[in-house]
Amino acid sequence: MASLFDAFKLKDVTLRNRIAVSPMCQYSSVDGHATDWHLVHLGSRAVGGAALVCVEATAVLPEGRISPADAGLWSDDHVAPLERITRFLKDHGAVPAIQIAHAGRKASASRPWDGDRHLQPDEGGWEIVAPSAVPFGANLPRTPHALSVAEIHNVTAAFVAAARRALAAGFEWLELHFAHGYLAHSFYSPLANQRTDQYGGSFENRSRFLLETLSAVRAVWPERWPLTARLSVTDWIEGGVTVEESIELVRRMKALGLDLIDVSQGFAVPDISKIPWGPGFMLPIAGRIRREAALPTAAGWMITEPHQADGAIREEQTDLVMLAREMLRDAYWPFHAARTLGIEMPQQILPVQYAHWLKR
């Protein structure tokens, strides 16, 4: 039986424990480039003992950014600042991961603390795209341009190019963002996809963009490094994505070379009233997907306490716990969790510069 502080091996990667830093948008990039903020933000979580540190949703095209301050990988110029980060993460015992993404109809928005609303062209905004010309709604009311088939293929090619750059930057774990109402999830969810061609309608067609993109990225991403995806496995709304069809999708993704599924949920539409918020509410679903799709899983959402996280691993609900807000509250959560769980080996969790003084 595995526990929170047991190692986890996937392909040629071995994580020192089961604690992962979830990709969290910082809205602090300059023309897509990572800055000193990212080095310190991500580096401190590696120093704090996390095994996997994932860079935030990183746009594969400039128009795929959520905001003008988003991270990007659409240019070779973005590689060097990220390489500096991956080097630091590796030096301090963490595996460097990155999530690549396209925001779709939720793009061209202001930063959350600036209103989290669509920007107009005279405010620095740009044309947004989606599978269908259907607005997201609420504070993001603009109608997107419906992608042509040729344009869809261009987006897939951009994911491939970004994956190549991620490899050049030294990342050893790649996650595809297929969740939270962004472009890929918009193809998958009937709530956003009203197409009548080969990319819309049936489950088979709605899954096509995700599977084609996964397959294309797998062809260039080395087999020795994990390729994962974050998937909204349910929309929590009648007529939306269901867990049952997501299990089938994960099975198909596994057949194409997916190594782990990061189980997430919701946000295809503004209405989140049906989400059953509560501590670890996604863990039972992650456990079901882990069993029925026979694929390793990662899970987050309101996992905050060490015993809760340890129990999720021991009960085989998930293989990794993805921590977001809790890691913002405490960059040294893994060290404090080890102490709470009675693991008196801080030198395995912290760098020697800290462990020497904190070992008692």
N, C-alpha and C positions, 0 to 999 in steps of 0.2 A: 504494500500500500504506500503510495507516494504521499509526501507532505509538502508544505509550502517551501521549506528550505532544502528539499531534495533537488538535485540537478535535473535538467530536462534536455534530452538530446533530440534534435530534429535535423535530419540530413547530416551535414558535417559541422553543424553548430551545436555547442553544448552551453546551455544557460546555467549559471551558478545557482539559481533558485527559480521559483515559479512566479516571480514578481516582475511585471512589465509596466513601463510607463506608457500610457496610452497617448496616441498622437493628439496634441492639443494646440489648436490654432493660437498663435501669439500676436498676429497682426502687427508684426514688427520688422518685416522685410522691406528692403529698398529695391524696387524694380525686380522683385523676386529673389534678391540675394539675401542669404543668411547674414546676420550681423553678430556683434559681440553679445547681444542679448541672448541669442540662441545658443552660443557657446556656453555661457554661464548657466542659463536655464537648463539645458540638457546635460551639461557636464556635471552640475551639482547633483543631479539624480543618479548619475553613474557613481559618483563619489559616495552618495548615500546608500548604495548597495543594491539598487535595482539590477536585474539580470539583463533585461531587454529595454532599450531606450529608443522610442520611435519618434522620429521627426514628424511634425504636424502635416496635415493635408497639403501636399505640394503640387501646384498646378502644372499640368503637362502642356498647357497653352496659356498665353497671357489672358485670353478671354475666358479661360477656365478658372480664374481666381474668384474666390468669394468676394474679396475686397482688393483695392489697389495695394494694400500692405501685406498681401499673402506671399508665402514662399513659392518659388517656382523652380522648374527643371526643364524649361523649354529652350534653354540656351546653354552652350558649353561654358559660358562665363559663370554659370551658377555652380559649377563643379568645385572650384577651388575653396570657396568658403565652407562648403559642406565637407570637403575632405579634411579640413582643419578640425571639424567637429567629430567626424568618425575616428580620427586618430586619437583624440582625447578620450573618447568613450572606450575605445579598445584598451588604451593605456591604463584605464581604471576599472577593467574587468567586466564592462558591459558590452553586449552585442549591439552594434548600431543598426537600426532599422529605419525605414522611411516609408511613408504612405503617399502614393501618387494618386492624383485626383483631377476631376473636372467638375466644377460646381453647377454646370447646366443653367437652369432657370433661376437658381439662387445666387448667380454670379452678379457682378457689378453692383455690390452693396457697400454701404459704409461700414466701418468697424462697429462692433456691438456697442461700445461706449460712445459712439457718435450717432447712435440712432438705429443701426442695423436695418437700414432701409435701402431700397433701390436708388442708385445714383443715376441722374439724368446725364445726357451727353455733355451739357454745359457745366456739369460738376465733376467731369472726369470719368463718367460712366461709359459703357460700351454695349454693343448689341449682345443680347443673351440668346442662348440656343437651348433646344430641348428636343425630345422625340416628336412632340406635338406643340402646336401653338396654343397652349393652355397655360394661363398664368398660375403661379403658385398661390397668390392671394395674400391677404393681410398686409403686412408691411412690405411685401415684395410683389407688387401688383402688375409689373410690366409683362406684356405678352411676348413670349420668346419666339424666335425664328425656328420653324420646324426644319430639322436637318434633312438634307437630301441623302440618298444612299451613298453618294460619293463623299459627302461631308462626314458621314458616319465613319467611313473607312479612313478618312484623314485623322479623325480623333483617335481611332485605334492605333494608327501609325504614330501619333504623338505619344501615346502611352508606351509604345515600344522604344521610341527615342529617349524618353525620360528614364525608362528602365536601364538602358545602356549607360546613361549619364550617372544614374545611381550607382551602378557597378564601378564606374570610373572614379566616383567619389569615395569608394571604400565601404559601401554598405554591404552587409552580409545577410540581410533579411529585407524582403520587399513585400509591402502590403498594397493591394489594389482597393481603392475606396469605392465600394459598391453599396453604399448605405446613405441614410439621412437625407433623402430627397435630392441628392445631387444627381449628376447626369445618368450614371449607370442605373441607380435605383429608379430614376424616372422612366427608363426603358422597361424595367422589370415590373413596376407597379401599374396595375390597370387604372389607378386613380390619376395618373399623370400621362399615360400612354394611350392615345386614341388613334394610332396609326392603323392602316388597313393593308399595309404591305408586309413583307417578310420580317419586319421588325416590330409588328404590333398585333394585338388580338389574342392569339392562343398563348398558352404558357411557353410552348416551343419558340414562338416568334419573339415574345417579350424577353426571353432569356438569351436570345441570339447575340446581342451586343456584348453582354457580359462574357459569354463563352468564347466568342471570337477574340475579344480583347485578352482574356486569360490565355488562350492558346497562343496568340501572337507574342505575348510577353514571355510565356514559358519557353518559346523557341530561342530567345536571346538571353534569358536569365539562367545562369549556370545551375546545373542540376545539384551541385553540392550545397547551394544556398537555398533556404526556404523561400517559397513563394506562397503568400497567404492573401486572404481577402477579408475585408470587413463587409458584412452583408446585413442589411435590414431584413430579418427573417420573418417579420410580421409588421403590418401597417396598423394593427389594432382596430381597423375600421372595416365594416362589411363592404365587400367588393374590392378590397385591397389584397395585398400579398398575405398568404397564410403560411403557417409553420409547415404544414404538410407539403405544399409545393416547394418550399425552401429546402426541405430535406432532400427532395428529388433533385433540385438544382445543385445542392452541395455534392450529391453523388456524381452528377455529371461533371462538376468542376474537379472533383477528385480524379476522375478518369482522364482528365486533360492535364493533370500534373499539379493540382493544388495540394499543398502540404498541411495546411491548417486553416480553419475558418474562425474568424473573429466575429463572434455572435453579437449582433446589435439589433436595433429595432427602430421603427417609426420615422416620422418627420417627412413623409412624402407630401403631406398637406399640413396646413397650419393647425388643424384640430388635433390636439393631443389629449383630449379629455378622457379618452377610453384607456389610456396607458395606466396599468395598475401599479403606480409608483409605490415602492417599498424596498426595504433592505434586500439587496441581492435578487430582485424580482426576475432577472433574466437567467439566473442559474438553472432552474429546472428545465427551461427550454434548451439551454446550452447542453445540459446533460442528455436530453433526448436526442438532439442532433448528433452529439458525440457517439451515442449508441447506435442510432439507426442509420447514420451515414458512414459510420466506422472511420471517422476522421478526427484527429486531435482538434481541440477547440481552445479558444481564449474567450473570456467573458469579463464584463465589467458591470457598470451601472449599480451604484449605491453599495459597493463593497468598501467598507471602511475599517472594520475591526480585524485584528490579527486572527482571532479564533474563527471568525466568519470566513476569512480567506483560506485559512488552513483547512477548515471543514469542507469547503468547496472542492479542494484538491483531494482530500482523503475520501470524500464521498463520490469521487469520479464524476462530478458535474462539469468540470473543466480541467484543462491541463495547465493553463496560465490564468492568472488574475490580472486584468488590465485596470490600473489605477490612474485616475485623472485628477479630480478635485482634491482627493486625499493627498496626492503627491504635491499639489500646490500648497496645501496646508503644511506639509511636513516632507521636505526633500529627503529626510533620513527615516522615513517610515519603515523601510526594511530593517534597519538597526533596532528601532524601537519595537518592531514586531518580534524580532528575534528574542529580545529581552523578555517581552511579554509571554512568549511561548517557551521560555526557559532554555534557550539556546545560548550558552555562554562561550561563544567563539567569535567575538567581534572582529578578529583579524580576518575572518572569512567573508565579512560583510563590508568592512570599511578599509580604506587604504591605511597602510602602516602609520602614516603621519597622524592619523586620528586614533587608530586601534591601540597603539602603544599606551596612550594616555587614558583610554576608556575601557581597558580590559578588566579593570577591577569593578 
